[in-house]
């Protein structure tokens, strides 16, 4: 059912009539923005810093659509569970009026977010002109004092807050596929600013709205074995796995029933691609995904409650821990049972590597354009063997290293760029001057887990000469003194080593390299100081010598 200001009373009545029989509610939103300019998620972020960022994003942007799907379950006494889905797609626009007494809400829009919504057929005119108004509980309390003398605050000013209050009073579990959805609802309907630096207060606000939150994005990693994290693909994979297990009699069969207007709007399979990223439809997909996951692994789903997924992180937001201890971060992996590797991708041939890693059955999380995190459910010697096997299957990876080793390298590189300049060397895990370490055919089994390092293609067949990159052997040797004395002080170390290396080569290589360098110098019209250096180097030496 689509909700606008013109039919909100009807939508609210339908929603409230279905609340008593619902077992959980799935939530999705469409937003005016999801990122903060200049702030990029990083594996070095703490969980508290991510909580702070989520809150600031939710306060900076606003809702366009709110999608809700109420799910009720009927057990027919057999091996089949029947679930009914009632979905609502609600346009939401902050209440605007002259009576807001200095609280007329402003918000930002992110260009890419607006383009994304436009490509997915969001009607911005409907949103602004016919969006259902709303305000927060905090604003409602403020306005009640003002309106007490004139008969109370009008329903049209409260708008969606009435629906939100009814939902929270029912105390249903919330199911989301992104924690940002939850934070946007808290900023819209509870209070601004959110207690971004107080995890315990944040957990208390959430607990006031729902007894538990289940994030299907967190369950993706907790359950394991699923390749794709995107909502549509994850739902397809979960459906396929459930069908396989139900066919074996391992889990109960599920039967989905879409009620009335939900069936007419979302029941046609042909229209589903066009409806993707409409908030109501995505909330329906989230609800069905959760139903499959709960049937597949009820214990792990139950244990995963109140744990919110963090993109580009090995931590999650633990709401239970925040409520009890005031600490919000927890590692999503048991590091005694898993090994975390970082794959450094080739800048040319590495685009396909994450897909190959995922297809090999490993959880793969993007770190940045050059690195991906690989979660290997093994430790010790078994992890070494699996890493070597994986390196043989995946092409386009320059090197493999332990996650802790990579983080140390990134920290050293950050210090280097910030002015504290010890040479980070190869600890960053990135190739230097085109250099690639020689592969180890048999990685040492006694190597610590966090320092596990298996070179790319360690067990792969040797590439043909055409496929083998031509490495400069000079770069592997220690620099030696130039035969004609020190060069000009401004000469770079790389050029110093390259020129010195020329004189260590065979005469034919000397002739060819010398002519090539002279030609490059002439074409580039390099600095006169470098030209003087080469004149010194070649003084008294014939450019061409017989073999």
N, C-alpha and C positions, 0 to 999 in steps of 0.2 A: 504494500500500500504506500503510495506517495503522499507525503504530507507537506502542505503549504499553509500559509496563514488563513487562506480562504476556506480550508476544510479541516482545520486543526481540531475543532471540537469533536468532529466525527472520528478522526484518527485517535485522539486521546481516549474517547469512550471505548473504542475497539481495543486499544492497548490495555487499558485498565481492566477490561473484562477478561482478558487472557492471562493476566499476571498471576492470579491465584493458582492456576494449573501448571505454570511453567517450572521447569527444573533448572534451567540456566538461561542466560542471555548472552548472545554473541554480539560484539560491538565492532564497528568500523567507522572511520571518518574520512572525509575529503577535506583538504586544508589549503590555506593560502600560502603556506610555506612550511618547510621541514628542516631547514639548515640555517645556521648562523654564518654570515659572510666572514671569511677569513679563519673560521674555526672548523677543523677537519677532525673527525674521529680518528684516534690513534690507539695502538695497542699499549702505549705508554700511559694512557689516561687511567686514573683511578675510578672506581665505581662511584665515589662521591662526586668527582668532577663531572661524570656523565649525568648523574642525577641533577646537578646544577644546570647543565646544558639543556637537558630535557625540559626543565622547568622554564628556563628563559625562552626556549623555542615556543612553548605552549603559551607564554604570556605575550610574545611578540606578534604571533600570527593568530588566525581565528578559524572557526569552523565554516565550511561551505555546506557540507552534507553530513548528517548523522545517520548511520545505518544501525538498526537494531533487529535482531532475530530472536524471538522467544521460542524456546524448544520445550516441548512436553513429551514425556515418554510413557508408553503403555506396554506393559508386559502381558502377553497373551497366554502365558503358561507353558509355551513351547520353547524352541530354540531360536525364536525370532523376536527381536525387539522392534517395536513400531515407534517411530519418532515423528512428531508433527512440528512443522516449521511455519511460523508467522513472521514475515519480514516487513520492515518499515523503512522507507527512504525519506528522510525529513530534511528539507532545506532549512538552514538555521542562519539567522542574521541578528547581530546584537541589537537590542532595543535602542532606538534612536528617537529623541524627542527633546523639546525645549524645557521639559520639567525635570531633567536629570541633575540639575543643580551642580554643574561643573564636572559631571561624571560621564559625559558623552564619549563613548569608547572609541578610540582609534586603534588601528592595527596596520601591520605591514603586509605587503604581498611580495612573494618571490617570483621572479619572471619565469623561471623554469617550471614552478608549480602551477602557475596559471596556464602555461602552454600545455602541460600534461593534462590538466583538467579539461581544457578546450578540445584537445585531441580525443578525449574520452566523452565528448558530447555533453559536458556540463553546461547548462543554460545559465549564464551569469546574470541575465536580466531577471529571470525567475528568482534567482538567489537574492538579489538586492530588492526587487520590487515585492516579491511574494514570500520571502523567507520568513519562517516563524521566529518572532522575537524571543529573546531570552535575557535573563540577568542571573547573577550569582546569588546564593543565599545571603552573602554578606551585603550585597546591594539591597536585597529585599528587606533585610532587617533595618537598614538605614532608611529606606523609603517608607516603611511602615510607620515610623515615627512622624514623618511628614504628612502622610495620607490619613493618619488616625482621625484628624479633625474633619475630613471630608468623606468619610465612609469606607476607608480601607483602600488598599492598592488594587487597581483593576486587573482582571485576569489577562487582558491582552498585553499588559506590560510584563507580566511574569512569564507568559508563554511557555516555552519548553521546560522551564524550571519546574512546572507542575508535573510534567511527565517524569523528569529526573527524580523528583522527591518521591513519587509513587514507586519508581523502580528501586530506589535505595531502601525504602520502607519494607519492600518485599524481601530484601536481603538474599538475592539470587547470586550464585557464582557468576563472575564476569569472565568471558572468554574473549581474548584479543589475539591478533597476529602481529602486533607491534605495540610496545609499551607507550609510544607517543600518543596513541589514541586515548589511553587512560589519562595521561597528563593534560591533554587538551580538554577533556571533560571536567577534570578537577579545576582547571583554570577558568572554564566557562561557567560552571554551576556551583562551585564551592567558594573559592576565594582567590584573590590576587593581592600581593604576590604569594606564590606558593612557598612553603618553608624549605627552600632548596638546600640549605646547609644544615638542616635538622632532620636526619632520617627517621628518628622516632616520631616526630610530629607528623611527617609525611605518611608514615605507616598508620598512624592513628586516623588521619583524614580518610585514607583508603578503607580502613577497617570500618569506619562509620558508614561507608557506602555499600560495602560488600564483604562477606566473610572470607572470600578468597578470590584471587585473580589467577586465571590459567592463561599462559602465553604460549600459543602453539609454536612460535618461533623458538622458544626455549626448548620445547619438547622435541623439536627437530634434532637438536644435538643430544638431548638426554636419552632418547630412545635409540638413536643411531640407525644406520642402514638406509636412510633416505638420502637421495642424491641432491634434490633441488629444494631450495628454501622458499622460493616464490610461492605465493598463496595458491595460485591455480595449479601449478605443477606439483606442489607438495600434496594438494588434495587428490590429484590424480594418482600419484604414487601410493598414498595411503589407501585409497579405494582399491587399487590393484592388490596390495598386500592383504587387505582385509578379505577380499574375494578369495584369494588363495587359501588363507587360514580357515575361513568359513567353509570352504569346500572340503577341507580335511577334517572338519568337525572340531577344530581347535577353539574357535571363538563363535559366539552366537551370530546368526544372520541379522542384518539390519534392513528394515523397510522404512523408506522416507516418504512422508506425505506432506505436500504443500497445501496449506489451507487457502481457500477462496481466492482473494485477490493476489496472494503470493504466487499461486499456481498460474493465474492468468498473466502475471508480469514476468515471472522467472521460470515458468515451467517448460518453455520451448527450448530445446537443445540448440536449435539453429540460431537463436538470438543471444546465446550466452557469451559469445566473443564480443559482441557489441556492448553488452551490459557490464563487462569486466571494468572494475574501478568505479562503478556506481556504488555508493556506500551501502545501500540496502542489499544489493547483490553480493558484495564482498562479505557482508556480515553473514549472509546465508552460507557462502562457501566456507567461512571460518567455523560456523556451527557444524556443518557436515564433516569438515576435517577433524574437528574435536571428537565428534561421535565415532569416527573410524579409529582414531588414536586411543580413545578410552576403551573401545572393544578389543583392540589389539593388545594393549598392555595397561590394564587398569591400575596396577600397583605403581608403575613408574609415572603414570599420569597423576595419580593421587599425590605422590611424593614431589611432583614438579609444581604443585600449586604455590602461589605467592613468590614465584621466581620469574623475573622479567629479563628477557633477552637483551644483550648489548651487542650492537654491531661492532666488528673489529675489536674484539676483546675475548679473553678467556675467562672473564668474570661475568656474573649476572647480579642483578639487584635482588637481594634477599629481603623481602618485606617482613618475614617472621623474625629474622635476626635483627632487623632494624627496630622492630617493636620491642624486643627484649633487651638488646645490648646497645642500641644506638649506632651499630655498624651495619652498613648496607651492602658491602661487597662480599662475594664468595666465589671461589673458583668452580667452574662448571665441570671440571674433570678431576678424577681421582688420580693424581700424578704418580701414585705408586703402581698404577695399573696401565697407564697410557704413556706414550712418548710423543712429545710435541716437536715437530720438525718445521723448518722454514725452507721453502724452495725458492731460490733466486732465479727468476725467469730470464731467458734470453730476450733481449730487446727486439729481436727480429722474428725469431721462431717460437716465442714463448706464449703466444696468445691461446694456443690450444691446450697447453699443459694443465690448467685447472680442470678442464673437462675430462682429460685423460686420468687425472688423479681421482676425480669423483667416480668415474666409470670403473676404476679399479677397486672401488668399495671403501674409500677413505673419506672422512669428513674434511672438507677443504674450505677455509675461510680466507677471503681476500685481506691482505695487509695494506698493500699499496700497489702501484702499477707494476712494480718489479718483484714483489714477494707475495707468497701465499703461505698460510699456516696449514699444516697437514697434521691431523690427529690420528695417531697410530695406536690402536688398542692392543698394545703389547709392550713389554719392557725387557731389559737385559739383552741377552743374546738373541731372543726371538725378535726383538725390535730391530736389531742390526740386520738380521736375515731378511726381514720384511722390507726394511728400507732399501737394501741392496736389490731385492727383487723389484720393488717399485721403481727404483732408478733405472732399471733395465727396460721397463715398460713405457716410461714417460720421456718423451723427447721435448726439447725446448727449455730444459732446466740447466742453468749454468753450474749450480752447486746446491748441496743440501747441508744444512747445519742444524744444531740444536736450537730450540727457541731461546733459551737463556743466553747462548752465545750470540745470537742475532741481536737480542735486546742490549747486550753489553756493547756490541759494535755500534748500534744506533745511538746509544748514549755517548760513546766516544766521539762519534761524528757530530752530534749536536754540540758538544763542548768545543770541538774544533771550529765549527761555524760561528759559535758565540764568542770567539776570541781566545779561548783557552786551547792552545794549538799543539798538543802532542799529536804526532802522526797517527791517525787511526789505522793506517795500513790496510790489511785485508780483513780486519775484524768486522767491517761493515757487511761482509758477505757479498759485496758487489765487485765485479771484475775491474781490474785497474789496467789501463793502457792495453785493453784487449787481451790481457793475460788470463789464462784458465789453469787452475792447478791440475797436475796429472792425476787421473783417477786412481783410487786405491782399489785393487781387485778384491781384497779381503779386509773389510774394516775390522779393527780390533774389537773382540767381544767384550773386553773388560772396560771399555770406554764408558764414562759416566753417562747416564741417560740424558741429562740436560746438555751434555756436550757432544751428543751423537752427531757424527759428521760422515756422510756417505756422498761421494762425488757423483755427479751426473754420469749416467751411462756406465756405471761401475760393472754391471754384468751384461751390458748390451753388446751386440756384435760390433766389431770395429767398423767405423764408417769407411766408405770408399775414399780414395784420395781427393775426389772432387768435392766430397762433403766435409772433409777435414779442414777446419780453419787453419790458415797458415800463420803460425805464431812466430813472433820475432824472437829468435834465440838470444839476442842481445839483452832483452829485458829480464832474462833469468840470471844474468851474470853480474857479479859485483863490479861497480865502476872502477876503471883503471885510469892512471894518469895519461893525459893526452901527450903525444910524443913531442909536441913543440911548446910545452909549457901551459900554464893556466889560461883559459879563455877569458874573454871579457866578463866582468862580474854579472852582467845582466843576462848571460846565457842560461837558459833553463837546464835543469838536471837531465831531463829526458834527451835533449839534443846533445848534451855533453856525452852521455853514455852511447848514444847512437853513433856519433862521429868517432868516438874511441873504438867502438866495435868494428867499424869499417876496416881498421888496420889489423884486425885479428882474422880477417877473412882471407880466402884464397885470392890470388892476383886477379882472376877474371871477375870475381865478385867486387873487388876493389875498383876495377875500371868501370864496371856498370854502375855501381852505387855512386862513384864519384861524379860521373857524367850526369846521372839523374839528379843529384843534389845541386850541381852547378846550374842545371836547367831550371830547377825549381827556384833557386835563388834569383836567377835572372828574371823569371816570369813574375815573381812576387815582389821584386824590388825591395828586398828585406833591408833591415836596419844596417847602416854602414859598419857598425861595430861587428856584427856577425860576418859581414863580408870580409872585413879585415882578418878575422879569425881564420876563415877558410884560406885566405891567401897565405897566412902563416903556416897553416897545416900542410898545404900543398907546395910550399916553396922548396925547390930543389928536388921534387919527386915527379917523375914522369906520370902523366895521367893514364897512359896506356903502357902496359908492360907485357912482354911476351910470356906465354905460358911456360 
